[in-house]
Amino acid sequence: MVFQVLAINPGSTSTKIAWFYDEEEQWRETVRHDPEELARFEAIADQFEFRLATIQAAASSHGSSFYSLSAVVGRGGLVEPVPGGTFIVNDALLERLHVGKPWEHASNLGGIIADAIASPRNIPAFIVDPVAVDEMNDVARITGLPELPKISLGHALNIKATVRRAAKDLGRGWETLNVVVAHIGGGSTVCAHCQGRMIDLNSGNDFGPFSPERAGGLPAGDLVRLCFSGKYNEKDLLRKMVGKGGLMGYLGTSDVREVKSRIAEGDKEARLAYEGMAYHFAKEIAAQAVAMSGDVDAILITGGVAFDSDFIALLQSRVQWIAPVLVYPGEDEMKALAEGALRVLSGEEEPKDYEQCIAGGRKQ
């Protein structure tokens, strides 16, 4: 039996859509939305009909019928802390996706739209490994201030998909591996993935290395003084840390290709920032190895920056003493979403129930 799966990934200014026959992608579209067109909606939730119509039009243009689908899977949004896995979209999950807290994010529409397509056709709707996956060990939550525990927010979808791919390459069961995964893109997640669980991670908006657009961990005292300097309001300073930090803050660009061009032209400031980013990622990789007491089978590098062989060489020179370095450039979220749905459809994995996971705690 061939399963047909529709994968939906709503972003802030785009909607990604892909249709799969089992693991084989039949077609894919990324529809870019005019920010002015989206601005007419007061809230992201109000974009529901607009986004749904976009998906319907894409399917129609490819001659694909929703009635031939086996399941629909959407990008997981901001929900309560949950274990990793594939979640069935039910009333409890829908209610939480509609809330849009602690902040609104377009990914919340993924499960909502998936259910809207699936429900009338009596097929399941899923989300897979949302950013709120929390499998951290309790000791990893301790920060030094009881009022400020570490929370788990990261690139769980790509991290777990990358671990599964590495497991196949290594001929191992993915739940037997101890790996450090570094997702390096505009933002970052460096994670200790121990025998199927993300037991610690840097939560890239607040901890760990700076990245092309994120400031990462900062000197706490100086940050407090900056907050009270009168130079910035809360919104401006948060934007400076997330969006205008990292390479953007030092060099005015988050495009690593442009940074490399400037280095080739002899720009010493660009070289220092570029090498500094690699240095801080290497330190975080080593720190996450500590979470597994140094028992690391491999270090996995993924995300957009992983296409840069020079950056990989800088990283590898500092961390290869820990474990072999395997590189999986980019992030194929659409394939990862489809694979999550297919694991349930094929009986390889039981779907998780959001309400039961919340009631039972994080480590399920």
Secondary structure as the mmCIF struct_conf table of DSSP 4:
data_model
#
loop_
_struct_conf.conf_type_id
_struct_conf.id
_struct_conf.beg_label_comp_id
_struct_conf.beg_label_asym_id
_struct_conf.beg_label_seq_id
_struct_conf.end_label_comp_id
_struct_conf.end_label_asym_id
_struct_conf.end_label_seq_id
STRN STRN1 GLN A 4 PRO A 10
BEND BEND1 SER A 12 THR A 13
STRN STRN2 SER A 14 TYR A 21
TURN_TY1_P TURN_TY1_P1 ASP A 22 GLU A 23
STRN STRN3 GLU A 24 ARG A 32
HELX_RH_AL_P HELX_RH_AL_P1 PRO A 35 ALA A 39
TURN_TY1_P TURN_TY1_P2 ARG A 40 ARG A 40
BEND BEND2 PHE A 41 ALA A 43
HELX_RH_3T_P HELX_RH_3T_P1 ILE A 44 GLN A 47
HELX_RH_AL_P HELX_RH_AL_P2 PHE A 48 SER A 61
TURN_TY1_P TURN_TY1_P3 HIS A 62 GLY A 63
HELX_RH_3T_P HELX_RH_3T_P2 PHE A 66 SER A 68
BEND BEND3 SER A 70 SER A 70
STRN STRN4 ALA A 71 ARG A 75
BEND BEND4 LEU A 78 LEU A 78
BEND BEND5 GLU A 80 GLU A 80
STRN STRN5 VAL A 82 VAL A 82
BEND BEND6 GLY A 84 GLY A 85
STRN STRN6 THR A 86 ILE A 88
HELX_RH_AL_P HELX_RH_AL_P3 ASP A 91 VAL A 99
BEND BEND7 PRO A 102 TRP A 103
TURN_TY1_P TURN_TY1_P4 ALA A 106 SER A 107
HELX_RH_AL_P HELX_RH_AL_P4 ASN A 108 ALA A 118
HELX_RH_3T_P HELX_RH_3T_P3 SER A 119 ARG A 121
TURN_TY1_P TURN_TY1_P5 ASN A 122 ASN A 122
STRN STRN7 ALA A 125 VAL A 128
BEND BEND8 ASP A 129 ASP A 129
TURN_TY1_P TURN_TY1_P6 VAL A 131 ALA A 132
STRN STRN8 VAL A 133 VAL A 133
HELX_RH_3T_P HELX_RH_3T_P4 ASP A 138 ARG A 141
BEND BEND9 GLY A 144 GLY A 144
TURN_TY1_P TURN_TY1_P7 PRO A 146 GLU A 147
BEND BEND10 LEU A 148 LEU A 148
BEND BEND11 GLY A 154 GLY A 154
HELX_RH_AL_P HELX_RH_AL_P5 ALA A 156 LEU A 170
TURN_TY1_P TURN_TY1_P8 GLY A 171 GLY A 171
BEND BEND12 ARG A 172 ARG A 172
HELX_RH_3T_P HELX_RH_3T_P5 TRP A 174 THR A 176
STRN STRN9 ASN A 178 ILE A 184
BEND BEND13 GLY A 185 GLY A 187
STRN STRN10 SER A 188 CYS A 194
TURN_TY1_P TURN_TY1_P9 GLN A 195 GLY A 196
STRN STRN11 ARG A 197 LEU A 201
TURN_TY1_P TURN_TY1_P10 SER A 203 ASP A 206
BEND BEND14 PHE A 207 GLY A 208
BEND BEND15 PRO A 212 GLU A 213
STRN STRN12 ARG A 214 ARG A 214
BEND BEND16 GLY A 217 GLY A 217
HELX_RH_AL_P HELX_RH_AL_P6 ALA A 220 CYS A 227
TURN_TY1_P TURN_TY1_P11 PHE A 228 PHE A 228
BEND BEND17 SER A 229 LYS A 231
HELX_RH_AL_P HELX_RH_AL_P7 GLU A 234 MET A 241
STRN STRN13 VAL A 242 VAL A 242
TURN_TY1_P TURN_TY1_P12 GLY A 243 GLY A 243
BEND BEND18 LYS A 244 GLY A 245
HELX_RH_AL_P HELX_RH_AL_P8 GLY A 246 LEU A 251
BEND BEND19 GLY A 252 GLY A 252
HELX_RH_AL_P HELX_RH_AL_P9 VAL A 256 ALA A 264
TURN_TY1_P TURN_TY1_P13 GLU A 265 GLY A 266
HELX_RH_AL_P HELX_RH_AL_P10 LYS A 268 VAL A 290
TURN_TY1_P TURN_TY1_P14 ALA A 291 GLY A 294
BEND BEND20 ASP A 297 ASP A 297
STRN STRN14 ALA A 298 GLY A 303
HELX_RH_3T_P HELX_RH_3T_P6 GLY A 304 PHE A 307
HELX_RH_AL_P HELX_RH_AL_P11 SER A 309 VAL A 319
TURN_TY1_P TURN_TY1_P15 GLN A 320 ILE A 322
BEND BEND21 ALA A 323 ALA A 323
STRN STRN15 VAL A 325 PRO A 329
STRN STRN16 GLY A 330 GLY A 330
HELX_RH_AL_P HELX_RH_AL_P12 GLU A 333 LEU A 345
TURN_TY1_P TURN_TY1_P16 SER A 346 GLY A 347
BEND BEND22 GLU A 348 GLU A 349
HELX_LH_PP_P HELX_LH_PP_P1 GLU A 350 PRO A 351
STRN STRN17 LYS A 352 LYS A 352
HELX_LH_PP_P HELX_LH_PP_P2 ASP A 353 ASP A 353
HELX_RH_AL_P HELX_RH_AL_P13 TYR A 354 GLY A 360
BEND BEND23 ARG A 362 ARG A 362
#
